[in-house]
Amino acid sequence: MIDLQDRNICPTLDEIAESIRNPLFREFCSEIKETYSVKEKIEFSSCSWEPGWNLKFKKSGKTLCTIYPREDFFTVLLVVGKKEKEAVEAILPECTAELREIYDQTKEGNGQRWLMVDLEDPGELYQDVLRVIEIRRYS
């Protein structure tokens, strides 16, 4: 298995999927790629907060989301900026308690909230993440 912390070896999407060992990862990536006609960009992050290989999905220069691989699940980073804030806050009452809690506990800085959402099953939280990405895409 590939070492996702080794900056010298860029993993493929398949290698990342193998290391996550959760079919939801492939499903999520496929959904983003098909819905927004984008390709993933695999990048190495050397930031102290979240070092290692990650995937970004960008559309028209804007990052829709960033995915951080984990064992058996993955974390999706959703940036809610000034343009998205009103629309995201409008749908929050309809979202899962888990997403509302993540939103409420994430401090706003420079007009943005960086929501880190762990996904391991295709339930309601998964659908909430897709809704926030949709807002981000069209804001």
N, C-alpha and C positions, 0 to 999 in steps of 0.2 A: 504494500500500500504506500502511496505517496505521502511525503511529509509536507503538510500544508504550511509549515513554518520555514521551509527551506527556500530562500529567495532565489537560489540558483537553478531551480527546476520548476518551470511554469507548468502547472497541471492542466490537463484537458478538462472539459466539462464532464466527460465520462469518469475521469479519475476523481474529480470532486464528488460526483454522485456516489461512486463506490465508497469513498471515505465517510460520507454522511450515512449511507445505508438506510435511507428512508425514501420510498418511491414518491412521496409528496414533493420532494425537491425537483425531480424531473418534470412532474406535472405542473408545478408552479412556473418553472422556467419556460416550458412549452406554452403555457397560457399567456405569459407576458410577451413572449416572442411572437405568437400568433395574433394577439389582440392589438399590439402596437407596432408590428412589423419592425422589430428591433433584433439585434444580436447582442449576446452577452459580451462584456469586455472583462477579461480576467486580469486582475491587477494585484500587485503585492503592496501591502500597506506596512510601513515600518513605524507607524504611530504607536506610542506606548499603550494607548487605550485598547486597540484591537489589531495587534500585529499578525501578519500572515496573508495568505492568498484570499481574495474575495472576488465576487462577481458584481459588476455594475450593469444595469440596463439603462441606456440613455436614449432619449428621443429629442431631436432638434436641439442638441447641446445641453439638455436638462436631464439630470439623473432622476429616473423614475423611482429606483430603489437600489440598495446595495445588499448583497446577501453574504453573510458570514457563515461558512460551514462549521458544523459541530458534529459530535458523534450522535447519531440517531435523530437529529433534528437540524434546523438551520435558523439563523436569526436574520430578520429582514429589518434594515434601517430605512425608516420613512422620515423624510424631512418635511416638516410642516412649516412653511414659510409664511411671510405676510400675505402673499397672494392666495394661499390655500386656507389660511386660518379660519376665516368666516365659514367657508363651505364645510370644512372638516368639523368645526364646532356645531354646525347645523345638523349633521348626521350622527353626532356622538350619542344622543339619547336613544337612537335606534341600534347602536352597536353593542357588543358584548361588554359586560362589566369589566372584563379583563382589559380590553382596549381603552375603555374610559379611565381605568385606574392607571394604565401606562401613560396616557395623555396627561392626566392630572399630576402624576408624580414626576413628569419630565419638566425640568426647569426651562424657561424660555430664555434664550440668549441671542442677542443681535436679531431679534424678531423671528427666531426660529426655534422649533422644538425638534429634537432628534429622537424619534421613537424607535426603540429597539424591541422588536416583537419576535418572540420565539414561536416557530411553527413546527408542529410534529404530526398534526392530523388535519384532514380536510373539513373541519367543522366551521362554526360561525366566525371564529377569529380569523381564519383563512379568508373568508368572504369579506370581513371588515378590512383586511389588508388590501385586498383587490379594490375595494371602494375608495380607499385613501389614494391608491396609485392612480385610479381613474381621475380623481379630483386634481391630483398633482399634474397629470398629463394635460388637462384642459384649462389649467389656471394660468 
